[in-house]
Amino acid sequence: MQQKPVVQEGIYKFTEGMQGFAEHNTHLLIGLIWPWQGMVLHIPWLLVIRVKR
């Protein structure tokens, strides 16, 4: 029964740490994610343009 509070505390600290990480690195994550989304969105358009030509 004593293990549960420790696990909850560990999960809380982990989530708190992840939130802090996300807050500090949001601009980094967006910078990494947006180019990939842009590439993924542009590849079908490039294929369509090539097929039409």
PDB file of N, CA, C and O in Angstrom, chain B, residues numbered from 101:
ATOM      1  N   MET B 101       0.828  -1.211   0.000  1.00  0.00           N
ATOM      2  CA  MET B 101       0.000   0.000   0.000  1.00  0.00           C
ATOM      3  C   MET B 101       0.867   1.268   0.000  1.00  0.00           C
ATOM      4  O   MET B 101       0.432   2.327  -0.452  1.00  0.00           O
ATOM      5  N   GLN B 102       2.101   1.143   0.514  1.00  0.00           N
ATOM      6  CA  GLN B 102       2.961   2.327   0.594  1.00  0.00           C
ATOM      7  C   GLN B 102       3.607   2.659  -0.747  1.00  0.00           C
ATOM      8  O   GLN B 102       4.168   3.742  -0.910  1.00  0.00           O
ATOM      9  N   GLN B 103       3.532   1.732  -1.716  1.00  0.00           N
ATOM     10  CA  GLN B 103       4.178   1.975  -3.002  1.00  0.00           C
ATOM     11  C   GLN B 103       3.368   2.944  -3.863  1.00  0.00           C
ATOM     12  O   GLN B 103       3.931   3.661  -4.691  1.00  0.00           O
ATOM     13  N   LYS B 104       2.053   2.966  -3.670  1.00  0.00           N
ATOM     14  CA  LYS B 104       1.180   3.771  -4.532  1.00  0.00           C
ATOM     15  C   LYS B 104       1.491   5.274  -4.460  1.00  0.00           C
ATOM     16  O   LYS B 104       1.654   5.897  -5.508  1.00  0.00           O
ATOM     17  N   PRO B 105       1.580   5.882  -3.265  1.00  0.00           N
ATOM     18  CA  PRO B 105       1.908   7.317  -3.215  1.00  0.00           C
ATOM     19  C   PRO B 105       3.235   7.631  -3.898  1.00  0.00           C
ATOM     20  O   PRO B 105       3.372   8.675  -4.537  1.00  0.00           O
ATOM     21  N   VAL B 106       4.204   6.744  -3.770  1.00  0.00           N
ATOM     22  CA  VAL B 106       5.513   6.958  -4.404  1.00  0.00           C
ATOM     23  C   VAL B 106       5.345   6.973  -5.919  1.00  0.00           C
ATOM     24  O   VAL B 106       5.918   7.818  -6.607  1.00  0.00           O
ATOM     25  N   VAL B 107       4.549   6.028  -6.437  1.00  0.00           N
ATOM     26  CA  VAL B 107       4.313   5.953  -7.886  1.00  0.00           C
ATOM     27  C   VAL B 107       3.584   7.208  -8.350  1.00  0.00           C
ATOM     28  O   VAL B 107       3.938   7.795  -9.372  1.00  0.00           O
ATOM     29  N   GLN B 108       2.556   7.622  -7.592  1.00  0.00           N
ATOM     30  CA  GLN B 108       1.803   8.833  -7.950  1.00  0.00           C
ATOM     31  C   GLN B 108       2.721  10.044  -7.939  1.00  0.00           C
ATOM     32  O   GLN B 108       2.646  10.891  -8.829  1.00  0.00           O
ATOM     33  N   GLU B 109       3.594  10.130  -6.927  1.00  0.00           N
ATOM     34  CA  GLU B 109       4.525  11.249  -6.831  1.00  0.00           C
ATOM     35  C   GLU B 109       5.485  11.229  -8.019  1.00  0.00           C
ATOM     36  O   GLU B 109       5.802  12.272  -8.590  1.00  0.00           O
ATOM     37  N   GLY B 110       5.941  10.035  -8.382  1.00  0.00           N
ATOM     38  CA  GLY B 110       6.842   9.902  -9.524  1.00  0.00           C
ATOM     39  C   GLY B 110       6.162  10.324 -10.818  1.00  0.00           C
ATOM     40  O   GLY B 110       6.761  11.015 -11.642  1.00  0.00           O
ATOM     41  N   ILE B 111       4.907   9.908 -10.999  1.00  0.00           N
ATOM     42  CA  ILE B 111       4.145  10.282 -12.195  1.00  0.00           C
ATOM     43  C   ILE B 111       3.924  11.790 -12.208  1.00  0.00           C
ATOM     44  O   ILE B 111       4.047  12.433 -13.251  1.00  0.00           O
ATOM     45  N   TYR B 112       3.595  12.354 -11.039  1.00  0.00           N
ATOM     46  CA  TYR B 112       3.371  13.808 -10.947  1.00  0.00           C
ATOM     47  C   TYR B 112       4.638  14.562 -11.311  1.00  0.00           C
ATOM     48  O   TYR B 112       4.599  15.523 -12.080  1.00  0.00           O
ATOM     49  N   LYS B 113       5.768  14.122 -10.754  1.00  0.00           N
ATOM     50  CA  LYS B 113       7.038  14.785 -11.050  1.00  0.00           C
ATOM     51  C   LYS B 113       7.386  14.632 -12.533  1.00  0.00           C
ATOM     52  O   LYS B 113       7.912  15.559 -13.149  1.00  0.00           O
ATOM     53  N   PHE B 114       7.092  13.469 -13.097  1.00  0.00           N
ATOM     54  CA  PHE B 114       7.378  13.219 -14.518  1.00  0.00           C
ATOM     55  C   PHE B 114       6.531  14.136 -15.402  1.00  0.00           C
ATOM     56  O   PHE B 114       7.040  14.760 -16.332  1.00  0.00           O
ATOM     57  N   THR B 115       5.226  14.208 -15.097  1.00  0.00           N
ATOM     58  CA  THR B 115       4.337  15.057 -15.899  1.00  0.00           C
ATOM     59  C   THR B 115       4.721  16.520 -15.733  1.00  0.00           C
ATOM     60  O   THR B 115       4.688  17.293 -16.691  1.00  0.00           O
ATOM     61  N   GLU B 116       5.092  16.899 -14.488  1.00  0.00           N
ATOM     62  CA  GLU B 116       5.517  18.277 -14.231  1.00  0.00           C
ATOM     63  C   GLU B 116       6.780  18.581 -15.032  1.00  0.00           C
ATOM     64  O   GLU B 116       6.907  19.653 -15.623  1.00  0.00           O
ATOM     65  N   GLY B 117       7.699  17.643 -15.046  1.00  0.00           N
ATOM     66  CA  GLY B 117       8.937  17.818 -15.807  1.00  0.00           C
ATOM     67  C   GLY B 117       8.664  17.905 -17.296  1.00  0.00           C
ATOM     68  O   GLY B 117       9.272  18.716 -17.995  1.00  0.00           O
ATOM     69  N   MET B 118       7.744  17.067 -17.790  1.00  0.00           N
ATOM     70  CA  MET B 118       7.412  17.089 -19.211  1.00  0.00           C
ATOM     71  C   MET B 118       6.739  18.413 -19.581  1.00  0.00           C
ATOM     72  O   MET B 118       6.997  18.962 -20.653  1.00  0.00           O
ATOM     73  N   GLN B 119       5.879  18.926 -18.698  1.00  0.00           N
ATOM     74  CA  GLN B 119       5.230  20.219 -18.950  1.00  0.00           C
ATOM     75  C   GLN B 119       6.269  21.320 -19.018  1.00  0.00           C
ATOM     76  O   GLN B 119       6.216  22.180 -19.897  1.00  0.00           O
ATOM     77  N   GLY B 120       7.226  21.294 -18.078  1.00  0.00           N
ATOM     78  CA  GLY B 120       8.293  22.290 -18.087  1.00  0.00           C
ATOM     79  C   GLY B 120       9.120  22.183 -19.353  1.00  0.00           C
ATOM     80  O   GLY B 120       9.467  23.193 -19.964  1.00  0.00           O
ATOM     81  N   PHE B 121       9.441  20.942 -19.750  1.00  0.00           N
ATOM     82  CA  PHE B 121      10.196  20.700 -20.985  1.00  0.00           C
ATOM     83  C   PHE B 121       9.428  21.230 -22.181  1.00  0.00           C
ATOM     84  O   PHE B 121       9.997  21.890 -23.051  1.00  0.00           O
ATOM     85  N   ALA B 122       8.120  20.939 -22.224  1.00  0.00           N
ATOM     86  CA  ALA B 122       7.284  21.386 -23.349  1.00  0.00           C
ATOM     87  C   ALA B 122       7.232  22.908 -23.396  1.00  0.00           C
ATOM     88  O   ALA B 122       7.320  23.506 -24.469  1.00  0.00           O
ATOM     89  N   GLU B 123       7.088  23.538 -22.219  1.00  0.00           N
ATOM     90  CA  GLU B 123       7.010  25.003 -22.180  1.00  0.00           C
ATOM     91  C   GLU B 123       8.307  25.628 -22.670  1.00  0.00           C
ATOM     92  O   GLU B 123       8.291  26.623 -23.394  1.00  0.00           O
ATOM     93  N   HIS B 124       9.430  25.041 -22.272  1.00  0.00           N
ATOM     94  CA  HIS B 124      10.720  25.615 -22.648  1.00  0.00           C
ATOM     95  C   HIS B 124      11.073  25.335 -24.103  1.00  0.00           C
ATOM     96  O   HIS B 124      11.777  26.122 -24.734  1.00  0.00           O
ATOM     97  N   ASN B 125      10.586  24.216 -24.637  1.00  0.00           N
ATOM     98  CA  ASN B 125      11.009  23.793 -25.966  1.00  0.00           C
ATOM     99  C   ASN B 125       9.870  23.791 -26.983  1.00  0.00           C
ATOM    100  O   ASN B 125       9.965  23.143 -28.025  1.00  0.00           O
ATOM    101  N   THR B 126       8.786  24.524 -26.678  1.00  0.00           N
ATOM    102  CA  THR B 126       7.648  24.571 -27.610  1.00  0.00           C
ATOM    103  C   THR B 126       8.100  25.117 -28.953  1.00  0.00           C
ATOM    104  O   THR B 126       7.748  24.575 -30.001  1.00  0.00           O
ATOM    105  N   HIS B 127       8.890  26.203 -28.923  1.00  0.00           N
ATOM    106  CA  HIS B 127       9.343  26.798 -30.185  1.00  0.00           C
ATOM    107  C   HIS B 127      10.233  25.826 -30.947  1.00  0.00           C
ATOM    108  O   HIS B 127      10.199  25.780 -32.177  1.00  0.00           O
ATOM    109  N   LEU B 128      11.038  25.042 -30.211  1.00  0.00           N
ATOM    110  CA  LEU B 128      11.894  24.039 -30.850  1.00  0.00           C
ATOM    111  C   LEU B 128      11.043  22.940 -31.478  1.00  0.00           C
ATOM    112  O   LEU B 128      11.266  22.539 -32.620  1.00  0.00           O
ATOM    113  N   LEU B 129      10.054  22.457 -30.705  1.00  0.00           N
ATOM    114  CA  LEU B 129       9.194  21.382 -31.204  1.00  0.00           C
ATOM    115  C   LEU B 129       8.414  21.843 -32.426  1.00  0.00           C
ATOM    116  O   LEU B 129       8.303  21.113 -33.411  1.00  0.00           O
ATOM    117  N   ILE B 130       7.869  23.065 -32.361  1.00  0.00           N
ATOM    118  CA  ILE B 130       7.123  23.595 -33.506  1.00  0.00           C
ATOM    119  C   ILE B 130       8.052  23.719 -34.710  1.00  0.00           C
ATOM    120  O   ILE B 130       7.673  23.396 -35.836  1.00  0.00           O
ATOM    121  N   GLY B 131       9.283  24.192 -34.457  1.00  0.00           N
ATOM    122  CA  GLY B 131      10.256  24.329 -35.536  1.00  0.00           C
ATOM    123  C   GLY B 131      10.584  22.992 -36.179  1.00  0.00           C
ATOM    124  O   GLY B 131      10.848  22.924 -37.380  1.00  0.00           O
ATOM    125  N   LEU B 132      10.568  21.921 -35.377  1.00  0.00           N
ATOM    126  CA  LEU B 132      10.860  20.594 -35.923  1.00  0.00           C
ATOM    127  C   LEU B 132       9.635  19.992 -36.597  1.00  0.00           C
ATOM    128  O   LEU B 132       9.745  19.339 -37.635  1.00  0.00           O
ATOM    129  N   ILE B 133       8.451  20.219 -35.992  1.00  0.00           N
ATOM    130  CA  ILE B 133       7.236  19.572 -36.492  1.00  0.00           C
ATOM    131  C   ILE B 133       6.740  20.249 -37.767  1.00  0.00           C
ATOM    132  O   ILE B 133       6.341  19.565 -38.710  1.00  0.00           O
ATOM    133  N   TRP B 134       6.758  21.592 -37.811  1.00  0.00           N
ATOM    134  CA  TRP B 134       6.171  22.296 -38.954  1.00  0.00           C
ATOM    135  C   TRP B 134       6.833  21.952 -40.286  1.00  0.00           C
ATOM    136  O   TRP B 134       6.120  21.718 -41.262  1.00  0.00           O
ATOM    137  N   PRO B 135       8.182  21.909 -40.372  1.00  0.00           N
ATOM    138  CA  PRO B 135       8.784  21.537 -41.658  1.00  0.00           C
ATOM    139  C   PRO B 135       8.335  20.152 -42.118  1.00  0.00           C
ATOM    140  O   PRO B 135       8.108  19.936 -43.309  1.00  0.00           O
ATOM    141  N   TRP B 136       8.207  19.210 -41.178  1.00  0.00           N
ATOM    142  CA  TRP B 136       7.768  17.853 -41.546  1.00  0.00           C
ATOM    143  C   TRP B 136       6.332  17.890 -42.041  1.00  0.00           C
ATOM    144  O   TRP B 136       6.008  17.259 -43.047  1.00  0.00           O
ATOM    145  N   GLN B 137       5.456  18.630 -41.337  1.00  0.00           N
ATOM    146  CA  GLN B 137       4.064  18.745 -41.786  1.00  0.00           C
ATOM    147  C   GLN B 137       4.023  19.399 -43.159  1.00  0.00           C
ATOM    148  O   GLN B 137       3.276  18.968 -44.038  1.00  0.00           O
ATOM    149  N   GLY B 138       4.826  20.442 -43.339  1.00  0.00           N
ATOM    150  CA  GLY B 138       4.871  21.115 -44.629  1.00  0.00           C
ATOM    151  C   GLY B 138       5.320  20.180 -45.728  1.00  0.00           C
ATOM    152  O   GLY B 138       4.750  20.180 -46.819  1.00  0.00           O
ATOM    153  N   MET B 139       6.362  19.363 -45.446  1.00  0.00           N
ATOM    154  CA  MET B 139       6.851  18.414 -46.446  1.00  0.00           C
ATOM    155  C   MET B 139       5.775  17.394 -46.775  1.00  0.00           C
ATOM    156  O   MET B 139       5.509  17.098 -47.941  1.00  0.00           O
ATOM    157  N   VAL B 140       5.151  16.855 -45.708  1.00  0.00           N
ATOM    158  CA  VAL B 140       4.124  15.822 -45.905  1.00  0.00           C
ATOM    159  C   VAL B 140       2.958  16.383 -46.707  1.00  0.00           C
ATOM    160  O   VAL B 140       2.386  15.691 -47.550  1.00  0.00           O
ATOM    161  N   LEU B 141       2.602  17.662 -46.439  1.00  0.00           N
ATOM    162  CA  LEU B 141       1.484  18.271 -47.163  1.00  0.00           C
ATOM    163  C   LEU B 141       1.873  18.631 -48.591  1.00  0.00           C
ATOM    164  O   LEU B 141       1.021  18.625 -49.479  1.00  0.00           O
ATOM    165  N   HIS B 142       3.155  18.946 -48.828  1.00  0.00           N
ATOM    166  CA  HIS B 142       3.577  19.389 -50.155  1.00  0.00           C
ATOM    167  C   HIS B 142       3.862  18.231 -51.107  1.00  0.00           C
ATOM    168  O   HIS B 142       3.738  18.386 -52.322  1.00  0.00           O
ATOM    169  N   ILE B 143       4.245  17.062 -50.564  1.00  0.00           N
ATOM    170  CA  ILE B 143       4.589  15.921 -51.426  1.00  0.00           C
ATOM    171  C   ILE B 143       3.412  15.540 -52.337  1.00  0.00           C
ATOM    172  O   ILE B 143       3.619  15.372 -53.539  1.00  0.00           O
ATOM    173  N   PRO B 144       2.171  15.397 -51.805  1.00  0.00           N
ATOM    174  CA  PRO B 144       1.052  15.057 -52.703  1.00  0.00           C
ATOM    175  C   PRO B 144       0.833  16.111 -53.780  1.00  0.00           C
ATOM    176  O   PRO B 144       0.523  15.771 -54.922  1.00  0.00           O
ATOM    177  N   TRP B 145       0.992  17.405 -53.427  1.00  0.00           N
ATOM    178  CA  TRP B 145       0.818  18.481 -54.405  1.00  0.00           C
ATOM    179  C   TRP B 145       1.871  18.385 -55.494  1.00  0.00           C
ATOM    180  O   TRP B 145       1.569  18.577 -56.671  1.00  0.00           O
ATOM    181  N   LEU B 146       3.119  18.086 -55.104  1.00  0.00           N
ATOM    182  CA  LEU B 146       4.194  17.939 -56.101  1.00  0.00           C
ATOM    183  C   LEU B 146       3.886  16.773 -57.035  1.00  0.00           C
ATOM    184  O   LEU B 146       4.111  16.860 -58.242  1.00  0.00           O
ATOM    185  N   LEU B 147       3.371  15.679 -56.469  1.00  0.00           N
ATOM    186  CA  LEU B 147       3.028  14.513 -57.291  1.00  0.00           C
ATOM    187  C   LEU B 147       1.892  14.868 -58.257  1.00  0.00           C
ATOM    188  O   LEU B 147       1.934  14.500 -59.431  1.00  0.00           O
ATOM    189  N   VAL B 148       0.876  15.587 -57.757  1.00  0.00           N
ATOM    190  CA  VAL B 148      -0.267  15.980 -58.601  1.00  0.00           C
ATOM    191  C   VAL B 148       0.227  16.875 -59.737  1.00  0.00           C
ATOM    192  O   VAL B 148      -0.168  16.699 -60.890  1.00  0.00           O
ATOM    193  N   ILE B 149       1.097  17.842 -59.402  1.00  0.00           N
ATOM    194  CA  ILE B 149       1.608  18.765 -60.430  1.00  0.00           C
ATOM    195  C   ILE B 149       2.395  17.983 -61.483  1.00  0.00           C
ATOM    196  O   ILE B 149       2.269  18.249 -62.678  1.00  0.00           O
ATOM    197  N   ARG B 150       3.208  17.018 -61.038  1.00  0.00           N
ATOM    198  CA  ARG B 150       4.007  16.227 -61.989  1.00  0.00           C
ATOM    199  C   ARG B 150       3.111  15.370 -62.870  1.00  0.00           C
ATOM    200  O   ARG B 150       3.356  15.235 -64.069  1.00  0.00           O
ATOM    201  N   VAL B 151       2.081  14.797 -62.280  1.00  0.00           N
ATOM    202  CA  VAL B 151       1.163  13.941 -63.048  1.00  0.00           C
ATOM    203  C   VAL B 151       0.416  14.776 -64.081  1.00  0.00           C
ATOM    204  O   VAL B 151       0.238  14.346 -65.221  1.00  0.00           O
ATOM    205  N   LYS B 152      -0.023  15.975 -63.680  1.00  0.00           N
ATOM    206  CA  LYS B 152      -0.779  16.839 -64.597  1.00  0.00           C
ATOM    207  C   LYS B 152       0.101  17.324 -65.743  1.00  0.00           C
ATOM    208  O   LYS B 152      -0.387  17.492 -66.860  1.00  0.00           O
ATOM    209  N   ARG B 153       1.377  17.550 -65.492  1.00  0.00           N
ATOM    210  CA  ARG B 153       2.282  17.993 -66.552  1.00  0.00           C
ATOM    211  C   ARG B 153       2.688  16.780 -67.374  1.00  0.00           C
ATOM    212  O   ARG B 153       3.453  16.910 -68.330  1.00  0.00           O
TER     213      ARG B 153
END
